Amino acid sequence: MWIWTVSFGSVASFKVAEGGVASLSCQYSVKRFGLSRVCWGRSCGTFWCNNILIQTDDHGVISKVSDRYRLTGDVLDGQMDLDIVAVRRTDSGPYCCRVDIDGIFNDKKVIMNLRVVKGESTEIRGPGPGFVSGSDSVRPGLPPQPRSPVLQDSLPSLSLQINVPVLSLSVSLLMVLTSVTLFLNIKAVIPSFSFSFQEPPHIIYEIRMRRPVQENIYTLD
């Protein structure tokens, strides 16, 4: 039975049959960073792995919670794969491989999501959009085939985001400014418009100089 894994962004997600062997890949450049501390945990914490399963220093493994977790690969080449033997349903969930690199926020991270199912499964599923690499295969119960690691730099990637509150505020301000400008323009036009309907000056002058007409009142005895 073949279980296909698919990498989405910085997360590799795949299924494995219960009772088989799940191999999670993690690699870093020893030539560039030298031998470094590595941890495998159920998630990546702020400074180190959370719920550490196994961890190493530059001399080898220094702790692990169970013999079901084994490190495989060429350590001198930076290959720090984690094998989980006799996987259980409770093993489902995210896993984090973290490589300690000198400097602030320089650690390398590999994040994988494992789902353990009963019987055979051929479903391919990932956590979201953004496919960036090809798929690998794992045969449960046999040594895993070499695979390219999925590494994530700690430096944040650039992405286009739309801030809805800021956009709404900008639109509201634009509408207010447009309304005020329109009101001021209308207010400036109205006086000139009303003045155009006034009588010419010479007619106004004649009306003012015209003598009032006296009324003749007759009294009948």
C-alpha positions, 0 to 999 in steps of 0.5 A: 500500500502506498501513502502519498504525501503532498506539500502545501506551503510549509506544511506536508500533510498525509495519511498512514494506515494504523499500525504502520510506520510513519516517516517524517522528513527534516533536513538542514545544511550542516555545511552552512550551520554546522551540527545543531540541536534538533527537536521533534515535537507535536508543535513549534513553540516560541523558542523550542518544540512543544511536547518534545518527542525526541531531541538531540545536540551536536553529539546525538540523542539526549532525550526521547519519550518512547522507543516508538520514536526513532531518528533516521538518516545521515546526521552528518548530512543534516538528515534528521528524519523521525520514524514513528513505529506502530502508529496509533490513532492518537498519533494523528495531528501536527508535528514540528521539527526545529533546528537551532540556528544561531541568531534571533528568529533564525531557527529552521522549522519543518511542519507536518500533519499526520493522519492515522486511519484504519485500513488502506487509504488513497485520499490525498488531502492538504491543509490549504492552497499554495502547492509548492512541491511534488509528492513523495511516497511512503510504504508503511512497514518498510524503510522510507524512501529519501525525500526532499525536506520542506523547510521554513525560514523563520523570516516572515514571507511577504504577502498581500493582505487587505485590512478591512477596517482600514479600507472601510475607514478610507472609503468613509473619509472619501465619501465625507470629503466628497460630500463637503466639497459638493456642498461648498460648491453648491453654496458658492453657486446659489448666490450667483444664481439668485443674483442673476434673477435680480432686476437691472440697476436702471429699473430698480432706480426708476421704481424707487424714484416713482412717485406714489399715486394719491388716492382720490377720496370722495365723500357723499353727503 
